[in-house]
Amino acid sequence: MDDVFRHGDISTWVLNSGSYKFSSHATSRIPAPTFESLPAAIIIGTVCGALGALWVTINTYYHIFRKHYLNSDIMKVIEVSVLAAVTTSFAFWLPLTVQETCLPEPLQGYKLTV
């Protein structure tokens, strides 16, 4: 990896993420889809389509609510403050709910080298 940045040689650089993802090297290891994967694709498509429709419905009702009840500038500031507090609270407290289910790995047989 260090050789990539030496002597100004950019021939080995990945300059486009699309060329990295869709190059012949990356796709040659992916097996071709079979008919056995078709039911899973149909189920995933159905569930995602239903969730997308539910999101559009909830979003529509939320914006109707906003249009009717959040008319003043102070209400808009309060709305943003509440949403920021809720988002921050979830980001802080959610990892603590599963903290006890994560157990440290035993260090038997491992040698730490510095």
N, CA, C and O atoms as a MOPAC input file, in Angstrom:
PM7 MOZYME 1SCF
protein

 N      0.82200 1    -1.20200 1     0.00000 1
 C      0.00000 1     0.00000 1     0.00000 1
 C      0.85500 1     1.25100 1     0.00000 1
 O      0.46100 1     2.28000 1    -0.54800 1
 N      2.01600 1     1.16500 1     0.60800 1
 C      2.89500 1     2.33700 1     0.64100 1
 C      3.44300 1     2.66500 1    -0.73900 1
 O      3.76400 1     3.82100 1    -1.01800 1
 N      3.55400 1     1.66300 1    -1.60500 1
 C      4.10700 1     1.89200 1    -2.93500 1
 C      3.19500 1     2.74100 1    -3.80900 1
 O      3.64600 1     3.32900 1    -4.79100 1
 N      1.92200 1     2.80700 1    -3.45900 1
 C      0.97000 1     3.56300 1    -4.27900 1
 C      1.32300 1     5.03500 1    -4.29900 1
 O      1.15800 1     5.69100 1    -5.32700 1
 N      1.80200 1     5.56600 1    -3.19500 1
 C      2.03300 1     6.99400 1    -3.08400 1
 C      3.47400 1     7.39600 1    -3.37800 1
 O      3.80700 1     8.57500 1    -3.25700 1
 N      4.32600 1     6.47600 1    -3.75200 1
 C      5.73100 1     6.79800 1    -4.02000 1
 C      5.94600 1     7.14500 1    -5.48400 1
 O      5.30000 1     6.58200 1    -6.36800 1
 N      6.83100 1     8.04800 1    -5.72500 1
 C      7.33100 1     8.39900 1    -7.04900 1
 C      6.25400 1     8.93700 1    -7.98500 1
 O      6.45300 1     8.93300 1    -9.20000 1
 N      5.13100 1     9.39700 1    -7.46500 1
 C      4.11600 1     9.99500 1    -8.30800 1
 C      3.42600 1     9.02700 1    -9.24900 1
 O      2.80100 1     9.46900 1   -10.21300 1
 N      3.51100 1     7.73500 1    -9.01300 1
 C      2.87100 1     6.74500 1    -9.87700 1
 C      1.41500 1     6.58900 1    -9.46400 1
 O      1.12100 1     6.07500 1    -8.38500 1
 N      0.50300 1     7.03400 1   -10.32700 1
 C     -0.91600 1     6.92700 1   -10.00500 1
 C     -1.59900 1     5.84200 1   -10.82000 1
 O     -2.82800 1     5.79000 1   -10.85000 1
 N     -0.84900 1     4.98200 1   -11.47500 1
 C     -1.46800 1     3.95700 1   -12.31300 1
 C     -2.19000 1     2.90200 1   -11.48800 1
 O     -3.09200 1     2.23800 1   -11.99800 1
 N     -1.81100 1     2.73000 1   -10.22000 1
 C     -2.46000 1     1.72300 1    -9.39100 1
 C     -3.51400 1     2.31300 1    -8.47000 1
 O     -4.11900 1     1.58000 1    -7.68800 1
 N     -3.74700 1     3.59900 1    -8.53800 1
 C     -4.74200 1     4.22300 1    -7.68000 1
 C     -6.14400 1     3.87400 1    -8.15500 1
 O     -6.37400 1     3.69800 1    -9.35100 1
 N     -7.07100 1     3.77500 1    -7.22700 1
 C     -8.47900 1     3.63600 1    -7.56000 1
 C     -9.06100 1     5.04300 1    -7.51800 1
 O     -9.35100 1     5.57400 1    -6.44700 1
 N     -9.22600 1     5.63300 1    -8.68400 1
 C     -9.66400 1     7.02300 1    -8.75600 1
 C    -11.16900 1     7.15500 1    -8.82800 1
 O    -11.70900 1     8.23300 1    -8.57800 1
 N    -11.84700 1     6.09200 1    -9.16100 1
 C    -13.28900 1     6.13500 1    -9.30500 1
 C    -13.86400 1     4.97200 1    -8.51900 1
 O    -13.49500 1     3.82200 1    -8.75700 1
 N    -14.76000 1     5.25400 1    -7.58600 1
 C    -15.31400 1     4.17600 1    -6.77400 1
 C    -16.15000 1     3.22100 1    -7.62500 1
 O    -16.26500 1     2.04300 1    -7.28700 1
 N    -16.73300 1     3.70400 1    -8.71500 1
 C    -17.50200 1     2.83300 1    -9.59700 1
 C    -16.62800 1     1.79500 1   -10.27400 1
 O    -17.04900 1     0.65300 1   -10.45800 1
 N    -15.41800 1     2.18100 1   -10.64800 1
 C    -14.52500 1     1.21700 1   -11.27700 1
 C    -14.05900 1     0.18000 1   -10.27000 1
 O    -13.76700 1    -0.95800 1   -10.63600 1
 N    -13.98800 1     0.56200 1    -9.01700 1
 C    -13.59800 1    -0.40200 1    -7.99100 1
 C    -14.70000 1    -1.41200 1    -7.74200 1
 O    -14.43400 1    -2.60800 1    -7.62000 1
 N    -15.93200 1    -0.94300 1    -7.66500 1
 C    -17.04400 1    -1.82200 1    -7.34600 1
 C    -17.45100 1    -2.70200 1    -8.53100 1
 O    -17.84700 1    -3.85100 1    -8.33700 1
 N    -17.36000 1    -2.18400 1    -9.73200 1
 C    -17.87600 1    -2.90800 1   -10.87700 1
 C    -16.77900 1    -3.41900 1   -11.81000 1
 O    -17.05200 1    -3.72700 1   -12.97000 1
 N    -15.56800 1    -3.50900 1   -11.32700 1
 C    -14.50300 1    -4.01300 1   -12.17200 1
 C    -14.64500 1    -5.51500 1   -12.35600 1
 O    -15.42700 1    -6.16400 1   -11.66200 1
 N    -13.89200 1    -6.05600 1   -13.28500 1
 C    -14.00200 1    -7.47600 1   -13.56500 1
 C    -13.50800 1    -8.31700 1   -12.39200 1
 O    -13.95200 1    -9.45200 1   -12.21900 1
 N    -12.60400 1    -7.78100 1   -11.59100 1
 C    -12.10700 1    -8.54000 1   -10.45000 1
 C    -13.17200 1    -8.68800 1    -9.37400 1
 O    -13.29600 1    -9.74600 1    -8.75800 1
 N    -13.94100 1    -7.62500 1    -9.14900 1
 C    -14.94000 1    -7.67900 1    -8.08400 1
 C    -16.13100 1    -8.54100 1    -8.47900 1
 O    -16.68500 1    -9.23700 1    -7.62900 1
 N    -16.53900 1    -8.51400 1    -9.74100 1
 C    -17.73700 1    -9.24800 1   -10.13700 1
 C    -17.44300 1   -10.69500 1   -10.49300 1
 O    -18.37600 1   -11.48800 1   -10.62400 1
 N    -16.18400 1   -11.06700 1   -10.65400 1
 C    -15.89600 1   -12.44000 1   -11.04400 1
 C    -16.13700 1   -13.41800 1    -9.90000 1
 O    -16.29700 1   -14.61300 1   -10.14800 1
 N    -16.16700 1   -12.94900 1    -8.66600 1
 C    -16.37400 1   -13.82500 1    -7.51800 1
 C    -17.83200 1   -13.93700 1    -7.11100 1
 O    -18.17500 1   -14.79100 1    -6.29300 1
 N    -18.68000 1   -13.11600 1    -7.64900 1
 C    -20.08700 1   -13.11700 1    -7.27600 1
 C    -20.80100 1   -14.17300 1    -8.10500 1
 O    -20.75000 1   -14.12800 1    -9.33400 1
 N    -21.47400 1   -15.13400 1    -7.44800 1
 C    -22.16900 1   -16.16200 1    -8.22800 1
 C    -23.38500 1   -15.58400 1    -8.93300 1
 O    -23.98900 1   -14.61700 1    -8.47000 1
 N    -23.72900 1   -16.18300 1   -10.04400 1
 C    -24.90300 1   -15.74100 1   -10.79200 1
 C    -26.16700 1   -16.09100 1   -10.01000 1
 O    -26.22700 1   -17.14400 1    -9.37500 1
 N    -27.18700 1   -15.21100 1   -10.05000 1
 C    -28.42400 1   -15.52400 1    -9.33200 1
 C    -29.11800 1   -16.73300 1    -9.95800 1
 O    -29.04600 1   -16.95700 1   -11.16700 1
 N    -29.78400 1   -17.49900 1    -9.11100 1
 C    -30.51000 1   -18.68200 1    -9.57000 1
 C    -31.98800 1   -18.50600 1    -9.27500 1
 O    -32.39700 1   -17.53800 1    -8.63400 1
 N    -32.78500 1   -19.45300 1    -9.75000 1
 C    -34.22200 1   -19.40200 1    -9.48500 1
 C    -34.53300 1   -19.66600 1    -8.02000 1
 O    -35.62100 1   -19.32700 1    -7.55300 1
 N    -33.60900 1   -20.25800 1    -7.29500 1
 C    -33.82900 1   -20.50300 1    -5.86800 1
 C    -33.81400 1   -19.21100 1    -5.06900 1
 O    -34.38900 1   -19.15500 1    -3.98200 1
 N    -33.16800 1   -18.16900 1    -5.58300 1
 C    -33.14400 1   -16.89400 1    -4.88000 1
 C    -34.33900 1   -16.01500 1    -5.23500 1
 O    -34.51600 1   -14.95400 1    -4.63500 1
 N    -35.15000 1   -16.42500 1    -6.18100 1
 C    -36.29600 1   -15.62500 1    -6.61500 1
 C    -37.33900 1   -15.43200 1    -5.51400 1
 O    -37.80700 1   -14.30600 1    -5.34600 1
 N    -37.73700 1   -16.46400 1    -4.74800 1
 C    -38.71600 1   -16.20900 1    -3.67800 1
 C    -38.21600 1   -15.21600 1    -2.63500 1
 O    -38.99000 1   -14.39300 1    -2.14700 1
 N    -36.93500 1   -15.28100 1    -2.29000 1
 C    -36.39600 1   -14.32200 1    -1.31900 1
 C    -36.43700 1   -12.91000 1    -1.88500 1
 O    -36.74900 1   -11.96300 1    -1.16300 1
 N    -36.12500 1   -12.75800 1    -3.17000 1
 C    -36.16300 1   -11.43200 1    -3.79000 1
 C    -37.59200 1   -10.88900 1    -3.82000 1
 O    -37.80600 1    -9.69400 1    -3.61700 1
 N    -38.56700 1   -11.76100 1    -4.07200 1
 C    -39.97100 1   -11.32900 1    -4.09600 1
 C    -40.42100 1   -10.90600 1    -2.69900 1
 O    -41.11300 1    -9.89900 1    -2.54600 1
 N    -40.03200 1   -11.66900 1    -1.68900 1
 C    -40.41700 1   -11.31700 1    -0.31400 1
 C    -39.76600 1   -10.00600 1     0.10300 1
 O    -40.43000 1    -9.14000 1     0.67400 1
 N    -38.49000 1    -9.85200 1    -0.17300 1
 C    -37.79000 1    -8.61200 1     0.19000 1
 C    -38.39600 1    -7.42400 1    -0.54800 1
 O    -38.57800 1    -6.36100 1     0.04500 1
 N    -38.70900 1    -7.58600 1    -1.82400 1
 C    -39.32400 1    -6.50400 1    -2.58500 1
 C    -40.69300 1    -6.12100 1    -2.05500 1
 O    -41.02900 1    -4.93900 1    -2.00000 1
 N    -41.48800 1    -7.11500 1    -1.66400 1
 C    -42.81800 1    -6.84800 1    -1.12300 1
 C    -42.73500 1    -6.11300 1     0.21300 1
 O    -43.44500 1    -5.13200 1     0.43500 1
 N    -41.86700 1    -6.59500 1     1.09900 1
 C    -41.73300 1    -5.96400 1     2.41000 1
 C    -41.20600 1    -4.53400 1     2.26100 1
 O    -41.72000 1    -3.61500 1     2.89900 1
 N    -40.20200 1    -4.34600 1     1.43600 1
 C    -39.64600 1    -3.00000 1     1.25100 1
 C    -40.65000 1    -2.06000 1     0.57800 1
 O    -40.70200 1    -0.87500 1     0.90600 1
 N    -41.43700 1    -2.57400 1    -0.34700 1
 C    -42.47200 1    -1.75300 1    -0.97200 1
 C    -43.53600 1    -1.32500 1     0.02800 1
 O    -43.98700 1    -0.18000 1     0.00900 1
 N    -43.93800 1    -2.25000 1     0.90600 1
 C    -44.93700 1    -1.91200 1     1.92800 1
 C    -44.37400 1    -0.90300 1     2.92300 1
 O    -45.07100 1     0.02700 1     3.32700 1
 N    -43.11700 1    -1.08200 1     3.31800 1
 C    -42.50700 1    -0.12000 1     4.23800 1
 C    -42.34400 1     1.25300 1     3.58400 1
 O    -42.50900 1     2.27900 1     4.24500 1
 N    -42.02600 1     1.27400 1     2.30600 1
 C    -41.93000 1     2.54300 1     1.59900 1
 C    -43.27400 1     3.26300 1     1.52200 1
 O    -43.34500 1     4.47900 1     1.69800 1
 N    -44.33200 1     2.51000 1     1.26000 1
 C    -45.67100 1     3.11100 1     1.21800 1
 C    -46.08000 1     3.61500 1     2.59100 1
 O    -46.70200 1     4.67100 1     2.70800 1
 N    -45.73200 1     2.86300 1     3.63500 1
 C    -46.03800 1     3.31300 1     4.99500 1
 C    -45.28200 1     4.59500 1     5.32500 1
 O    -45.82800 1     5.49700 1     5.95900 1
 N    -44.02000 1     4.67500 1     4.89200 1
 C    -43.22700 1     5.89100 1     5.12700 1
 C    -43.84200 1     7.09400 1     4.42700 1
 O    -43.91500 1     8.17500 1     5.01000 1
 N    -44.27900 1     6.92400 1     3.19900 1
 C    -44.88200 1     8.04000 1     2.46700 1
 C    -46.16700 1     8.49700 1     3.16000 1
 O    -46.42600 1     9.69700 1     3.24900 1
 N    -46.97000 1     7.55500 1     3.64900 1
 C    -48.21500 1     7.90300 1     4.34000 1
 C    -47.93100 1     8.66700 1     5.63200 1
 O    -48.53800 1     9.70500 1     5.89200 1
 N    -47.00900 1     8.14900 1     6.43500 1
 C    -46.67500 1     8.81900 1     7.70000 1
 C    -46.09200 1    10.20400 1     7.43200 1
 O    -46.42700 1    11.16300 1     8.12700 1
 N    -45.23700 1    10.31200 1     6.44700 1
 C    -44.62700 1    11.59400 1     6.11100 1
 C    -45.68300 1    12.60000 1     5.64600 1
 O    -45.60300 1    13.78100 1     5.98500 1
 N    -46.65400 1    12.14700 1     4.88700 1
 C    -47.73000 1    13.03200 1     4.42200 1
 C    -48.53900 1    13.55900 1     5.59600 1
 O    -48.80500 1    14.75900 1     5.67700 1
 N    -48.93900 1    12.66300 1     6.52000 1
 C    -49.70600 1    13.10800 1     7.68400 1
 C    -48.89000 1    14.04200 1     8.57900 1
 O    -49.43100 1    14.99000 1     9.15000 1
 N    -47.59900 1    13.77500 1     8.69900 1
 C    -46.74700 1    14.64500 1     9.51500 1
 C    -46.67900 1    16.05200 1     8.92800 1
 O    -46.73900 1    17.03700 1     9.66400 1
 N    -46.55700 1    16.14600 1     7.62300 1
 C    -46.47600 1    17.48000 1     7.01600 1
 C    -47.82200 1    18.19900 1     7.02000 1
 O    -47.85900 1    19.42800 1     7.07700 1
 N    -48.90800 1    17.46900 1     6.96200 1
 C    -50.22400 1    18.10200 1     7.13100 1
 C    -50.33400 1    18.67600 1     8.54100 1
 O    -50.81200 1    19.79500 1     8.72800 1
 N    -49.88800 1    17.89900 1     9.53600 1
 C    -49.88300 1    18.37800 1    10.92100 1
 C    -49.02400 1    19.63500 1    11.05300 1
 O    -49.43500 1    20.61100 1    11.68100 1
 N    -47.82900 1    19.60500 1    10.45900 1
 C    -46.93800 1    20.76400 1    10.53700 1
 C    -47.57000 1    22.00000 1     9.91300 1
 O    -47.44100 1    23.10200 1    10.44700 1
 N    -48.25000 1    21.82400 1     8.78800 1
 C    -48.84600 1    22.96600 1     8.09400 1
 C    -49.95000 1    23.60500 1     8.93100 1
 O    -50.11300 1    24.82500 1     8.91600 1
 N    -50.71100 1    22.78400 1     9.66200 1
 C    -51.83300 1    23.32000 1    10.43900 1
 C    -51.40600 1    23.89100 1    11.78600 1
 O    -51.96700 1    24.89800 1    12.21800 1
 N    -50.44100 1    23.28800 1    12.46000 1
 C    -50.15800 1    23.65000 1    13.83600 1
 C    -48.84400 1    24.39000 1    14.05600 1
 O    -48.68600 1    25.04800 1    15.08400 1
 N    -47.91500 1    24.30400 1    13.14100 1
 C    -46.63300 1    24.96900 1    13.34200 1
 C    -46.53100 1    26.18700 1    12.42700 1
 O    -45.83100 1    26.17300 1    11.41500 1
 N    -47.24100 1    27.22700 1    12.81100 1
 C    -47.31100 1    28.42400 1    11.98000 1
 C    -46.31000 1    29.49700 1    12.39200 1
 O    -45.79200 1    30.21500 1    11.53700 1
 N    -46.03200 1    29.61600 1    13.68000 1
 C    -45.17200 1    30.70700 1    14.13600 1
 C    -43.70800 1    30.27800 1    14.12600 1
 O    -43.38400 1    29.09100 1    14.09000 1
 N    -42.84500 1    31.27600 1    14.15800 1
 C    -41.40700 1    31.01100 1    14.14400 1
 C    -40.95200 1    30.30100 1    15.41600 1
 O    -40.07100 1    29.44300 1    15.36600 1
 N    -41.55000 1    30.65300 1    16.55700 1
 C    -41.14700 1    30.02100 1    17.81400 1
 C    -41.53100 1    28.54700 1    17.82300 1
 O    -40.79500 1    27.72800 1    18.37400 1
 N    -42.66500 1    28.19100 1    17.22600 1
 C    -43.06700 1    26.78700 1    17.16000 1
 C    -42.11000 1    25.98400 1    16.28100 1
 O    -41.83300 1    24.81700 1    16.56000 1
 N    -41.61200 1    26.60700 1    15.23100 1
 C    -40.65000 1    25.92400 1    14.36700 1
 C    -39.33000 1    25.68300 1    15.09900 1
 O    -38.70200 1    24.63800 1    14.93000 1
 N    -38.91200 1    26.66200 1    15.92000 1
 C    -37.69000 1    26.49800 1    16.70900 1
 C    -37.88300 1    25.39700 1    17.75300 1
 O    -36.97900 1    24.59400 1    17.98800 1
 N    -39.05800 1    25.36200 1    18.37700 1
 C    -39.35500 1    24.32400 1    19.36400 1
 C    -39.36800 1    22.95600 1    18.69400 1
 O    -38.85300 1    21.99000 1    19.25800 1
 N    -39.94400 1    22.85600 1    17.50800 1
 C    -39.97500 1    21.58500 1    16.79100 1
 C    -38.57000 1    21.07900 1    16.49500 1
 O    -38.27300 1    19.90500 1    16.72000 1
 N    -37.71900 1    21.94100 1    16.00000 1
 C    -36.34700 1    21.53900 1    15.68700 1
 C    -35.61000 1    21.14200 1    16.95700 1
 O    -34.84900 1    20.17500 1    16.95200 1
 N    -35.82600 1    21.87700 1    18.04600 1
 C    -35.16300 1    21.55400 1    19.30500 1
 C    -35.60500 1    20.20300 1    19.84700 1
 O    -34.77900 1    19.42700 1    20.32600 1
 N    -36.89600 1    19.91800 1    19.77600 1
 C    -37.40700 1    18.63000 1    20.25400 1
 C    -36.87200 1    17.49000 1    19.39400 1
 O    -36.45200 1    16.46400 1    19.92800 1
 N    -36.88000 1    17.65200 1    18.08000 1
 C    -36.36400 1    16.59800 1    17.20500 1
 C    -34.87200 1    16.37400 1    17.42200 1
 O    -34.40700 1    15.23500 1    17.37900 1
 N    -34.12100 1    17.44100 1    17.65300 1
 C    -32.69300 1    17.29000 1    17.92400 1
 C    -32.46800 1    16.58400 1    19.25400 1
 O    -31.57500 1    15.74300 1    19.35800 1
 N    -33.25800 1    16.90600 1    20.26800 1
 C    -33.11200 1    16.25600 1    21.57200 1
 C    -33.47500 1    14.77700 1    21.50200 1
 O    -32.80000 1    13.94300 1    22.10500 1
 N    -34.53300 1    14.44700 1    20.77300 1
 C    -34.93200 1    13.04600 1    20.64100 1
 C    -33.87500 1    12.25800 1    19.88000 1
 O    -33.52200 1    11.15000 1    20.28300 1
 N    -33.37100 1    12.81300 1    18.79300 1
 C    -32.34800 1    12.12900 1    18.00300 1
 C    -31.07600 1    11.92400 1    18.80900 1
 O    -30.48500 1    10.84500 1    18.77300 1
 N    -30.65600 1    12.94000 1    19.52800 1
 C    -29.46000 1    12.83500 1    20.34100 1
 C    -29.64700 1    11.84000 1    21.47800 1
 O    -28.73000 1    11.08900 1    21.81000 1
 N    -30.82700 1    11.83500 1    22.07100 1
 C    -31.09900 1    10.88200 1    23.15100 1
 C    -31.02800 1     9.44800 1    22.65000 1
 O    -30.44000 1     8.58900 1    23.30700 1
 N    -31.62000 1     9.18400 1    21.49500 1
 C    -31.53900 1     7.83900 1    20.92600 1
 C    -30.09600 1     7.45800 1    20.62400 1
 O    -29.67600 1     6.33400 1    20.90000 1
 N    -29.34700 1     8.38100 1    20.06300 1
 C    -27.95000 1     8.08700 1    19.73000 1
 C    -27.13000 1     7.80800 1    20.98300 1
 O    -26.17100 1     7.03900 1    20.92800 1
 N    -27.48800 1     8.42000 1    22.11400 1
 C    -26.73400 1     8.21700 1    23.34700 1
 C    -27.19300 1     6.97500 1    24.10300 1
 O    -26.36200 1     6.17800 1    24.53800 1
 N    -28.51100 1     6.79900 1    24.26700 1
 C    -29.02900 1     5.74800 1    25.14400 1
 C    -29.18000 1     4.39100 1    24.46700 1
 O    -29.12900 1     3.37000 1    25.15400 1
 N    -29.36000 1     4.33600 1    23.16800 1
 C    -29.59600 1     3.05600 1    22.50400 1
 C    -28.43200 1     2.08400 1    22.63900 1
 O    -28.68600 1     0.90700 1    22.89300 1
 N    -27.18000 1     2.48800 1    22.49000 1
 C    -26.08600 1     1.52100 1    22.70400 1
 C    -26.01900 1     0.99100 1    24.13500 1
 O    -25.54000 1    -0.12100 1    24.35400 1
 N    -26.48300 1     1.75700 1    25.09600 1
 C    -26.44400 1     1.30800 1    26.48900 1
 C    -27.48700 1     0.22600 1    26.77300 1
 O    -27.36200 1    -0.49500 1    27.76200 1
 N    -28.50600 1     0.09900 1    25.93500 1
 C    -29.52800 1    -0.92700 1    26.15800 1
 C    -29.02000 1    -2.31700 1    25.83100 1
 O    -29.53100 1    -3.29300 1    26.38000 1
 N    -28.04300 1    -2.44300 1    24.96700 1
 C    -27.51800 1    -3.75800 1    24.59800 1
 C    -26.10900 1    -3.97100 1    25.13700 1
 O    -25.42600 1    -4.90800 1    24.72400 1
 N    -25.67600 1    -3.13200 1    26.03100 1
 C    -24.31200 1    -3.20100 1    26.52900 1
 C    -24.04900 1    -4.49500 1    27.29400 1
 O    -22.94800 1    -5.03800 1    27.20700 1
 N    -25.02300 1    -4.99800 1    28.03400 1
 C    -24.80900 1    -6.19300 1    28.84000 1
 C    -24.80500 1    -7.47100 1    28.01300 1
 O    -24.34600 1    -8.50600 1    28.49400 1
 N    -25.30200 1    -7.42400 1    26.78600 1
 C    -25.29500 1    -8.62400 1    25.95400 1
 C    -23.95500 1    -8.83300 1    25.27300 1
 O    -23.68600 1    -9.93000 1    24.78400 1
 N    -23.11400 1    -7.82300 1    25.22700 1
 C    -21.79000 1    -7.94700 1    24.62900 1
 C    -20.80500 1    -8.38600 1    25.69800 1
 O    -20.61800 1    -7.70200 1    26.70400 1
 N    -20.18500 1    -9.52200 1    25.47400 1
 C    -19.22500 1   -10.04600 1    26.42400 1
 C    -17.82400 1    -9.91300 1    25.85400 1
 O    -17.62500 1   -10.11300 1    24.65600 1
 N    -16.85500 1    -9.58200 1    26.68600 1
 C    -15.48600 1    -9.48500 1    26.16700 1
 C    -14.94600 1   -10.87700 1    25.83500 1
 O    -15.29600 1   -11.86200 1    26.48500 1
 N    -14.10000 1   -10.94000 1    24.82600 1
 C    -13.49000 1   -12.20300 1    24.44900 1
 C    -12.37200 1   -12.53500 1    25.43200 1
 O    -11.65600 1   -11.64500 1    25.88900 1
 N    -12.22700 1   -13.80600 1    25.75200 1
 C    -11.12200 1   -14.16900 1    26.64700 1
 C     -9.78800 1   -13.98600 1    25.93800 1
 O     -9.69000 1   -14.18700 1    24.72700 1
 N     -8.78700 1   -13.61300 1    26.67200 1
 C     -7.47600 1   -13.34600 1    26.10400 1
 C     -6.53700 1   -14.54900 1    26.24800 1
 O     -5.32000 1   -14.37100 1    26.29700 1
 N     -7.06900 1   -15.73800 1    26.31400 1
 C     -6.24300 1   -16.92700 1    26.45700 1
 C     -5.55400 1   -17.23000 1    25.13900 1
 O     -6.19300 1   -17.30700 1    24.08900 1
 N     -4.25900 1   -17.40000 1    25.20700 1
 C     -3.50200 1   -17.74700 1    24.02200 1
 C     -3.11100 1   -16.57600 1    23.15600 1
 O     -2.44200 1   -16.76400 1    22.14000 1
 N     -3.50500 1   -15.36900 1    23.52400 1
 C     -3.15300 1   -14.19100 1    22.73600 1
 C     -1.94100 1   -13.51600 1    23.33900 1
 O     -1.85200 1   -13.36700 1    24.55800 1
 N     -1.01900 1   -13.11300 1    22.50800 1
 C      0.12100 1   -12.35300 1    22.97100 1
 C      0.03100 1   -10.95900 1    22.38700 1
 O     -0.06400 1   -10.79200 1    21.17100 1
 N      0.06100 1    -9.98800 1    23.22700 1
 C     -0.00500 1    -8.60400 1    22.78200 1
 C      1.39400 1    -8.14600 1    22.42900 1
 O      2.31500 1    -8.24200 1    23.24100 1
 N      1.54600 1    -7.65600 1    21.23100 1
 C      2.84400 1    -7.13000 1    20.80400 1
 C      2.70900 1    -5.64100 1    20.58000 1
 O      1.70900 1    -5.15800 1    20.04900 1
 N      3.72900 1    -4.93000 1    20.99200 1
 C      3.70100 1    -3.48400 1    20.84500 1
 C      4.74200 1    -3.05000 1    19.85700 1
 O      4.88000 1    -1.85700 1    19.59000 1

